[in-house]
Amino acid sequence: MSDKKPANTPIPETAGGAGADLGRRGFLQMVGITGAASGLGLSLEGRAATDAAAATPVAGSDGLVAVRMKINGKAQSLKLDPRTTLLDALREHVQLTGTKKGCDHGQCGACTVHVNGRRVNACLSLAAMHEGDEITTIEGLGQPGKLHPMQEAFLEHDGYQCGYCTSGQIMSAVAILEEPWGSSDAEVREAMSGNICRCGAYANILAAIRKGRAA
C-alpha cells in the first residue's frame, strides 16, 4: 500500500503553517487600516476644533466680543458680553422685541427664531456662537400688508389669546413646513410640542397650522 496522499486531500493548517501566516498578515493589515482610520479621525477632529476656535470671537481688552451676523437680511456688527444670549442680543441690542423671553430655560418656545433656516430656542444659545450666521425673527417673516401665509392663518383662526407665545408658535409652525413631518394632527402636535401656550389655544393653533401648511 502506498503512503502517498491523494492529490486532492487538503493539507491541515498548523500553528506555524501557511494558514496561520495568512491570519497574522490579515490581522496586521486590519490593525494598520484601523490605526490609519483612527489617525484620520483624530486629524479631522483636530481640524474641526481648530476651525471652530478660529471662528469663535475673542474678547477684547474691554471684555466684549465683536459678533457679526445677518438679522432679517440686514448685516449687524455687535459688541457683546460673551455671556449674552442670542435672545438678549436680539431684544436689547437690536431692539427686535417680537421674540419673547418666557421661561428663559428653553422650556416654553416663546423665543423661537430661525438660525440658517433651522428653528432654535434663542434663550439657550450664546450670541457669540453665531458669528456669520443668518438669523430670522418674527419681524423678518412678514410685513404689515404682506404677511407670511402662516401669519395670515393664525389671524384667520384666532391662533392666540394673550399673544405672548404667538411669535414663537408661528416661527416653529413655519419651520415645520420644511421639516419631514407627516400631515396628521398627532404629528403636528408632536412637532409643536416645544411651544407652550399658557392660554390653551391649542385647537386654534392646530387649525391655523393646517391652513398654513395647505397654503
Backbone as CSV, one residue per row, in Angstrom:
resi,resn,N_x,N_y,N_z,CA_x,CA_y,CA_z,C_x,C_y,C_z
1,MET,0.859,-1.202,0.000,0.000,0.000,0.000,0.883,1.235,0.000
2,SER,0.558,2.187,-0.841,1.375,3.405,-0.922,1.017,4.365,0.198
3,ASP,2.045,5.067,0.734,1.829,6.096,1.783,1.577,7.473,1.193
4,LYS,1.606,7.530,-0.128,1.427,8.836,-0.766,-0.021,9.303,-0.665
5,LYS,-0.241,10.565,-0.245,-1.581,11.117,-0.093,-2.170,11.442,-1.447
6,PRO,-3.481,11.253,-1.627,-4.117,11.674,-2.885,-3.924,13.165,-3.113
7,ALA,-3.868,13.536,-4.355,-3.574,14.944,-4.704,-4.616,15.897,-4.178
8,ASN,-5.883,15.432,-4.037,-6.945,16.348,-3.616,-7.176,16.331,-2.123
9,THR,-6.355,15.683,-1.348,-6.513,15.659,0.101,-6.055,16.978,0.679
10,PRO,-6.913,17.728,1.388,-6.493,19.028,1.940,-5.414,18.864,2.987
11,ILE,-4.513,19.780,3.014,-3.431,19.760,3.994,-3.880,20.564,5.200
12,PRO,-3.930,19.971,6.385,-4.384,20.700,7.567,-3.462,21.855,7.891
13,GLU,-4.079,22.965,8.355,-3.281,24.126,8.741,-2.794,23.937,10.163
14,THR,-1.531,24.185,10.382,-0.939,24.062,11.713,-0.658,25.440,12.259
15,ALA,-0.257,25.477,13.520,0.004,26.766,14.162,1.071,27.554,13.447
16,GLY,2.016,26.823,12.839,3.092,27.549,12.159,2.965,27.497,10.669
17,GLY,1.801,27.023,10.143,1.642,26.820,8.714,1.243,28.067,7.969
18,ALA,0.955,27.823,6.668,0.616,28.957,5.800,-0.665,29.632,6.235
19,GLY,-1.668,28.838,6.726,-2.933,29.419,7.162,-2.740,30.392,8.300
20,ALA,-1.894,30.014,9.262,-1.628,30.917,10.387,-0.916,32.165,9.933
21,ASP,0.003,31.993,8.930,0.734,33.145,8.428,-0.214,34.127,7.760
22,LEU,-1.173,33.584,6.992,-2.178,34.452,6.366,-3.015,35.150,7.416
23,GLY,-3.362,34.424,8.495,-4.132,35.024,9.577,-3.387,36.169,10.227
24,ARG,-2.065,35.966,10.432,-1.261,37.040,11.041,-1.194,38.250,10.123
25,ARG,-0.976,37.987,8.827,-0.904,39.094,7.868,-2.223,39.859,7.816
26,GLY,-3.330,39.096,7.784,-4.646,39.740,7.758,-4.887,40.586,8.988
27,PHE,-4.462,40.044,10.158,-4.648,40.784,11.408,-3.841,42.074,11.397
28,LEU,-2.551,41.952,10.952,-1.701,43.143,10.931,-2.219,44.182,9.948
29,GLN,-2.733,43.679,8.800,-3.315,44.621,7.841,-4.524,45.326,8.425
30,MET,-5.357,44.558,9.136,-6.552,45.142,9.750,-6.162,46.196,10.775
31,VAL,-5.154,45.860,11.606,-4.693,46.822,12.613,-4.166,48.081,11.951
32,GLY,-3.420,47.883,10.844,-2.883,49.043,10.140,-3.963,49.934,9.589
33,ILE,-4.993,49.311,8.989,-6.104,50.088,8.430,-6.864,50.809,9.530
34,THR,-7.128,50.082,10.647,-7.855,50.687,11.763,-7.079,51.856,12.342
35,GLY,-5.752,51.658,12.466,-4.923,52.739,13.002,-4.933,53.956,12.107
36,ALA,-4.856,53.694,10.804,-4.881,54.821,9.861,-6.202,55.556,9.936
37,ALA,-7.310,54.776,10.023,-8.631,55.404,10.118,-8.752,56.206,11.401
38,SER,-8.231,55.636,12.499,-8.291,56.365,13.775,-7.488,57.647,13.698
39,GLY,-6.304,57.545,13.076,-5.477,58.736,12.936,-6.151,59.786,12.100
40,LEU,-6.834,59.347,11.013,-7.561,60.280,10.158,-8.687,60.940,10.930
41,GLY,-9.395,60.113,11.745,-10.486,60.656,12.551,-9.992,61.708,13.514
42,LEU,-8.855,61.427,14.192,-8.285,62.396,15.131,-7.837,63.640,14.398
43,SER,-7.277,63.425,13.181,-6.834,64.579,12.402,-8.007,65.461,12.022
44,LEU,-9.104,64.837,11.540,-10.286,65.613,11.152,-10.902,66.292,12.360
45,GLU,-10.932,65.558,13.505,-11.491,66.140,14.721,-10.685,67.346,15.163
46,GLY,-9.344,67.203,15.092,-8.487,68.320,15.480,-8.659,69.506,14.562
47,ARG,-8.810,69.213,13.258,-9.002,70.293,12.299,-10.324,71.005,12.537
48,ALA,-11.396,70.212,12.837,-12.703,70.812,13.117,-12.631,71.702,14.347
49,ALA,-11.907,71.213,15.386,-11.777,72.005,16.617,-11.017,73.293,16.337
50,THR,-9.972,73.192,15.491,-9.185,74.379,15.145,-10.031,75.377,14.368
51,ASP,-10.812,74.861,13.399,-11.680,75.743,12.609,-12.715,76.425,13.494
52,ALA,-13.294,75.646,14.436,-14.296,76.217,15.340,-13.676,77.293,16.216
53,ALA,-12.463,77.026,16.699,-11.789,78.008,17.554,-11.482,79.280,16.778
54,ALA,-11.088,79.111,15.502,-10.767,80.275,14.679,-12.010,81.109,14.408
55,ALA,-13.186,80.452,14.335,-14.427,81.163,14.032,-15.053,81.800,15.256
56,THR,-14.614,81.411,16.457,-15.194,81.934,17.686,-14.600,83.302,18.013
57,PRO,-15.416,84.331,18.179,-14.885,85.651,18.505,-14.121,85.642,19.826
58,VAL,-13.068,86.435,19.887,-12.243,86.523,21.091,-12.496,87.866,21.763
59,ALA,-12.645,87.834,23.087,-12.923,89.068,23.824,-11.741,90.026,23.745
60,GLY,-12.057,91.306,23.589,-11.026,92.311,23.552,-10.642,92.771,24.950
61,SER,-9.851,93.831,25.022,-9.383,94.325,26.319,-10.531,94.844,27.175
62,ASP,-11.640,95.200,26.538,-12.810,95.673,27.284,-13.704,94.525,27.744
63,GLY,-13.307,93.296,27.430,-14.092,92.136,27.841,-15.241,91.815,26.917
64,LEU,-15.414,92.583,25.842,-16.514,92.363,24.910,-16.027,91.633,23.662
65,VAL,-16.932,90.957,23.012,-16.611,90.282,21.753,-17.363,90.962,20.621
66,ALA,-16.718,91.028,19.480,-17.369,91.563,18.280,-18.016,90.400,17.549
67,VAL,-19.303,90.505,17.299,-20.059,89.444,16.627,-20.758,90.029,15.414
68,ARG,-20.516,89.416,14.279,-21.175,89.854,13.046,-22.151,88.764,12.606
69,MET,-23.362,89.170,12.339,-24.380,88.241,11.849,-25.359,89.003,10.972
70,LYS,-26.143,88.262,10.227,-27.168,88.882,9.397,-28.509,88.594,10.052
71,ILE,-29.232,89.649,10.400,-30.514,89.513,11.088,-31.612,90.073,10.197
72,ASN,-32.535,89.218,9.815,-33.627,89.599,8.911,-33.103,90.272,7.642
73,GLY,-32.006,89.711,7.122,-31.436,90.190,5.865,-30.521,91.389,5.988
74,LYS,-30.329,91.902,7.205,-29.503,93.089,7.408,-28.261,92.738,8.212
75,ALA,-27.096,93.121,7.713,-25.842,92.841,8.416,-25.784,93.637,9.713
76,GLN,-25.386,92.972,10.785,-25.277,93.608,12.096,-23.910,93.299,12.685
77,SER,-23.257,94.320,13.237,-21.994,94.148,13.954,-22.231,94.581,15.386
78,LEU,-22.100,93.648,16.312,-22.424,93.909,17.712,-21.207,93.713,18.598
79,LYS,-21.122,94.503,19.660,-20.106,94.312,20.694,-20.842,93.830,21.933
80,LEU,-20.569,92.604,22.345,-21.378,91.962,23.373,-20.532,91.341,24.472
81,ASP,-21.107,91.281,25.652,-20.541,90.452,26.698,-20.588,89.005,26.204
82,PRO,-19.516,88.227,26.367,-19.512,86.849,25.870,-20.661,85.998,26.406
83,ARG,-21.239,86.406,27.537,-22.330,85.631,28.138,-23.709,86.005,27.591
84,THR,-23.766,86.960,26.685,-25.057,87.413,26.151,-25.695,86.328,25.302
85,THR,-26.935,86.008,25.604,-27.647,85.023,24.784,-28.096,85.663,23.481
86,LEU,-28.403,84.814,22.523,-28.937,85.324,21.264,-30.238,86.074,21.512
87,LEU,-31.040,85.582,22.433,-32.308,86.251,22.760,-32.072,87.666,23.266
88,ASP,-31.156,87.830,24.208,-30.897,89.167,24.748,-30.244,90.075,23.714
89,ALA,-29.415,89.502,22.846,-28.816,90.314,21.782,-29.903,90.865,20.866
90,LEU,-30.867,90.021,20.528,-31.944,90.469,19.643,-32.824,91.513,20.306
91,ARG,-33.198,91.275,21.555,-34.147,92.161,22.232,-33.488,93.451,22.709
92,GLU,-32.307,93.358,23.296,-31.712,94.504,23.975,-30.708,95.272,23.128
93,HIS,-30.113,94.622,22.141,-29.085,95.287,21.343,-29.574,95.641,19.938
94,VAL,-30.535,94.881,19.415,-31.059,95.173,18.085,-32.504,95.659,18.158
95,GLN,-33.073,95.668,19.364,-34.445,96.136,19.614,-35.495,95.387,18.802
96,LEU,-35.260,94.108,18.580,-36.261,93.251,17.939,-36.987,92.495,19.048
97,THR,-38.012,93.150,19.588,-38.671,92.618,20.784,-39.837,91.679,20.470
98,GLY,-40.045,91.388,19.186,-41.081,90.420,18.846,-40.751,89.035,19.359
99,THR,-39.462,88.731,19.484,-39.024,87.463,20.068,-39.128,87.591,21.584
100,LYS,-39.949,86.750,22.199,-40.284,86.939,23.615,-39.402,86.107,24.551
101,LYS,-39.172,86.676,25.726,-38.491,85.937,26.790,-39.568,85.390,27.718
102,GLY,-39.767,84.078,27.674,-40.776,83.435,28.516,-40.148,82.832,29.749
103,CYS,-39.729,81.568,29.625,-39.146,80.867,30.776,-37.656,81.145,30.919
104,ASP,-36.973,81.504,29.830,-35.521,81.705,29.789,-34.757,80.417,30.106
105,HIS,-35.423,79.278,29.962,-34.790,77.979,30.229,-35.020,76.988,29.082
106,GLY,-35.476,77.461,27.937,-35.678,76.580,26.800,-36.862,75.649,26.917
107,GLN,-37.835,75.998,27.761,-38.951,75.088,28.014,-40.275,75.540,27.390
108,CYS,-40.381,76.815,27.004,-41.685,77.303,26.539,-41.743,77.596,25.052
109,GLY,-40.603,77.860,24.412,-40.582,78.108,22.976,-40.937,79.514,22.543
110,ALA,-41.206,80.411,23.497,-41.591,81.772,23.116,-40.477,82.513,22.377
111,CYS,-39.238,82.073,22.572,-38.091,82.766,21.975,-37.621,82.124,20.675
112,THR,-38.440,81.268,20.070,-38.016,80.547,18.864,-37.699,81.498,17.713
113,VAL,-36.511,81.317,17.145,-36.108,82.042,15.934,-35.510,81.021,14.970
114,HIS,-35.214,81.464,13.764,-34.555,80.600,12.789,-33.095,81.004,12.667
115,VAL,-32.201,80.032,12.734,-30.771,80.252,12.511,-30.372,79.425,11.301
116,ASN,-29.996,80.119,10.241,-29.659,79.442,8.980,-30.778,78.493,8.553
117,GLY,-32.010,78.935,8.762,-33.166,78.181,8.311,-33.691,77.143,9.270
118,ARG,-33.030,76.954,10.414,-33.475,75.947,11.379,-33.918,76.638,12.663
119,ARG,-34.981,76.138,13.270,-35.509,76.780,14.478,-34.658,76.434,15.700
120,VAL,-34.433,77.424,16.534,-33.692,77.231,17.775,-34.354,78.056,18.872
121,ASN,-34.105,77.669,20.109,-34.504,78.478,21.257,-33.405,79.506,21.499
122,ALA,-33.708,80.762,21.252,-32.686,81.801,21.338,-32.163,81.995,22.750
123,CYS,-32.962,81.609,23.765,-32.512,81.803,25.150,-31.434,80.809,25.545
124,LEU,-31.271,79.736,24.794,-30.285,78.704,25.139,-29.008,78.812,24.322
125,SER,-28.919,79.819,23.486,-27.796,79.935,22.562,-27.061,81.247,22.787
126,LEU,-25.742,81.173,22.948,-24.959,82.391,23.120,-24.808,83.100,21.775
127,ALA,-24.941,84.409,21.803,-24.840,85.177,20.555,-23.477,84.991,19.901
128,ALA,-22.429,84.860,20.717,-21.071,84.728,20.174,-20.880,83.454,19.366
129,MET,-21.789,82.498,19.528,-21.715,81.255,18.757,-22.210,81.432,17.333
130,HIS,-22.800,82.585,17.033,-23.474,82.761,15.746,-22.762,83.737,14.827
131,GLU,-21.457,83.813,14.964,-20.659,84.621,14.056,-20.918,84.177,12.615
132,GLY,-21.352,85.130,11.782,-21.576,84.851,10.372,-22.894,84.167,10.054
133,ASP,-23.712,83.874,11.064,-24.970,83.174,10.817,-26.061,84.131,10.336
134,GLU,-27.090,83.542,9.754,-28.252,84.311,9.305,-29.422,84.016,10.230
135,ILE,-29.912,85.051,10.884,-30.975,84.925,11.877,-32.261,85.520,11.306
136,THR,-33.360,84.814,11.498,-34.668,85.346,11.115,-35.558,85.353,12.337
137,THR,-36.151,86.511,12.631,-37.084,86.647,13.741,-38.483,86.868,13.173
138,ILE,-39.456,86.979,14.052,-40.833,87.183,13.605,-40.962,88.470,12.785
139,GLU,-40.120,89.478,13.096,-40.172,90.741,12.349,-39.730,90.562,10.896
140,GLY,-38.900,89.543,10.647,-38.401,89.320,9.294,-39.215,88.331,8.498
141,LEU,-40.265,87.800,9.111,-41.064,86.776,8.447,-42.071,87.384,7.473
142,GLY,-42.679,88.461,7.862,-43.652,89.141,7.012,-43.802,90.579,7.467
143,GLN,-44.428,91.367,6.657,-44.613,92.783,6.969,-46.109,93.119,6.917
144,PRO,-46.526,94.183,7.619,-47.934,94.598,7.523,-48.326,94.799,6.066
145,GLY,-49.439,94.195,5.686,-49.873,94.262,4.304,-49.314,93.156,3.435
146,LYS,-48.274,92.462,3.932,-47.683,91.342,3.191,-47.205,90.295,4.192
147,LEU,-48.162,89.706,4.864,-47.843,88.732,5.891,-47.459,87.393,5.272
148,HIS,-46.699,86.627,6.052,-46.413,85.252,5.662,-47.733,84.466,5.732
149,PRO,-47.956,83.488,4.855,-49.202,82.707,4.898,-49.496,82.099,6.271
150,MET,-48.469,81.747,7.018,-48.711,81.183,8.353,-49.200,82.267,9.315
151,GLN,-48.694,83.485,9.182,-49.200,84.587,9.998,-50.659,84.865,9.677
152,GLU,-50.991,84.849,8.391,-52.379,85.063,7.993,-53.283,83.962,8.543
153,ALA,-52.787,82.727,8.542,-53.579,81.601,9.048,-53.827,81.750,10.550
154,PHE,-52.831,82.228,11.300,-53.019,82.438,12.740,-54.055,83.524,12.986
155,LEU,-54.060,84.557,12.161,-55.072,85.598,12.305,-56.457,85.067,11.977
156,GLU,-56.548,84.317,10.899,-57.837,83.809,10.446,-58.462,82.852,11.463
157,HIS,-57.622,82.051,12.110,-58.136,81.024,13.028,-57.980,81.409,14.507
158,ASP,-57.669,82.668,14.780,-57.516,83.119,16.176,-56.566,82.203,16.942
159,GLY,-55.393,81.982,16.361,-54.419,81.083,16.987,-53.634,81.742,18.093
160,TYR,-54.285,82.544,18.899,-53.620,83.253,20.002,-54.688,83.773,20.955
161,GLN,-54.266,84.052,22.165,-55.140,84.764,23.104,-54.366,85.957,23.661
162,CYS,-53.519,85.731,24.652,-52.733,86.871,25.150,-51.676,87.294,24.137
163,GLY,-51.244,86.355,23.268,-50.296,86.687,22.217,-48.839,86.556,22.599
164,TYR,-48.554,86.264,23.873,-47.149,86.259,24.277,-46.358,85.139,23.613
165,CYS,-46.981,83.995,23.431,-46.275,82.857,22.824,-46.369,82.862,21.307
166,THR,-47.170,83.768,20.739,-47.549,83.652,19.338,-46.375,83.730,18.373
167,SER,-45.427,84.626,18.622,-44.297,84.732,17.688,-43.509,83.432,17.646
168,GLY,-43.283,82.822,18.815,-42.572,81.545,18.840,-43.375,80.436,18.190
169,GLN,-44.695,80.455,18.409,-45.555,79.459,17.779,-45.468,79.565,16.251
170,ILE,-45.550,80.785,15.751,-45.515,80.989,14.301,-44.155,80.607,13.728
171,MET,-43.059,80.955,14.413,-41.731,80.609,13.917,-41.550,79.092,13.843
172,SER,-42.057,78.387,14.841,-41.981,76.921,14.794,-42.882,76.360,13.703
173,ALA,-44.078,76.933,13.564,-45.010,76.459,12.541,-44.433,76.646,11.140
174,VAL,-43.749,77.760,10.914,-43.108,77.991,9.616,-41.961,77.000,9.415
175,ALA,-41.227,76.712,10.475,-40.098,75.782,10.362,-40.543,74.391,9.938
176,ILE,-41.691,73.942,10.451,-42.110,72.576,10.123,-42.591,72.444,8.679
177,LEU,-42.766,73.573,7.998,-43.075,73.494,6.566,-41.929,72.843,5.806
178,GLU,-40.709,72.976,6.335,-39.524,72.420,5.678,-39.011,71.170,6.381
179,GLU,-39.648,70.767,7.454,-39.207,69.587,8.203,-40.038,68.365,7.799
180,PRO,-39.471,67.173,7.946,-40.149,65.962,7.449,-41.226,65.418,8.376
181,TRP,-42.218,66.242,8.678,-43.331,65.794,9.497,-44.489,65.362,8.602
182,GLY,-45.274,64.401,9.084,-46.444,63.948,8.347,-47.579,64.958,8.445
183,SER,-48.691,64.601,7.849,-49.820,65.527,7.778,-50.845,65.344,8.890
184,SER,-50.689,64.319,9.718,-51.690,64.057,10.752,-51.613,65.087,11.877
185,ASP,-52.739,65.274,12.541,-52.775,66.203,13.669,-51.811,65.764,14.772
186,ALA,-51.689,64.452,14.984,-50.793,63.948,16.030,-49.346,64.337,15.738
187,GLU,-48.943,64.270,14.471,-47.566,64.629,14.125,-47.351,66.133,14.252
188,VAL,-48.368,66.918,13.914,-48.244,68.366,14.084,-48.107,68.708,15.565
189,ARG,-48.907,68.057,16.405,-48.798,68.301,17.848,-47.404,67.945,18.358
190,GLU,-46.853,66.832,17.870,-45.508,66.426,18.276,-44.474,67.447,17.811
191,ALA,-44.626,67.900,16.571,-43.691,68.880,16.015,-43.718,70.195,16.793
192,MET,-44.885,70.529,17.350,-45.052,71.798,18.063,-44.959,71.634,19.581
193,SER,-44.557,70.469,20.038,-44.592,70.198,21.478,-43.649,71.072,22.292
194,GLY,-42.668,71.680,21.644,-41.755,72.564,22.365,-42.281,73.975,22.545
195,ASN,-43.455,74.252,22.019,-44.047,75.589,22.137,-45.293,75.515,23.012
196,ILE,-45.238,76.196,24.134,-46.303,76.135,25.134,-47.206,77.358,25.014
197,CYS,-48.519,77.125,25.044,-49.496,78.218,25.103,-50.195,78.138,26.455
198,ARG,-49.874,79.058,27.333,-50.456,79.010,28.676,-51.946,79.364,28.666
199,CYS,-52.418,80.003,27.595,-53.848,80.299,27.471,-54.630,79.083,26.984
200,GLY,-53.932,78.094,26.436,-54.596,76.881,25.980,-55.291,76.998,24.640
201,ALA,-54.727,77.803,23.729,-55.363,77.999,22.418,-54.918,76.944,21.409
202,TYR,-54.665,75.741,21.875,-54.065,74.720,21.014,-54.954,74.321,19.841
203,ALA,-56.264,74.227,20.054,-57.152,73.825,18.962,-57.081,74.830,17.810
204,ASN,-57.063,76.112,18.143,-56.983,77.143,17.104,-55.600,77.173,16.453
205,ILE,-54.564,76.940,17.266,-53.198,76.886,16.712,-53.093,75.744,15.715
206,LEU,-53.654,74.591,16.060,-53.624,73.432,15.164,-54.365,73.733,13.865
207,ALA,-55.517,74.379,13.974,-56.284,74.735,12.779,-55.512,75.711,11.906
208,ALA,-54.829,76.658,12.543,-54.029,77.633,11.791,-52.879,76.947,11.055
209,ILE,-52.248,75.991,11.713,-51.121,75.297,11.076,-51.611,74.440,9.919
210,ARG,-52.761,73.819,10.090,-53.336,73.068,8.966,-53.520,73.985,7.744
211,LYS,-54.078,75.158,8.003,-54.303,76.103,6.903,-52.984,76.592,6.319
212,GLY,-52.030,76.908,7.189,-50.731,77.395,6.709,-49.971,76.354,5.905
213,ARG,-50.090,75.097,6.276,-49.398,74.033,5.544,-50.057,73.784,4.193
214,ALA,-51.325,74.081,4.108,-52.045,73.866,2.848,-51.871,75.022,1.875
215,ALA,-51.396,76.153,2.377,-51.289,77.363,1.536,-50.223,77.200,0.454
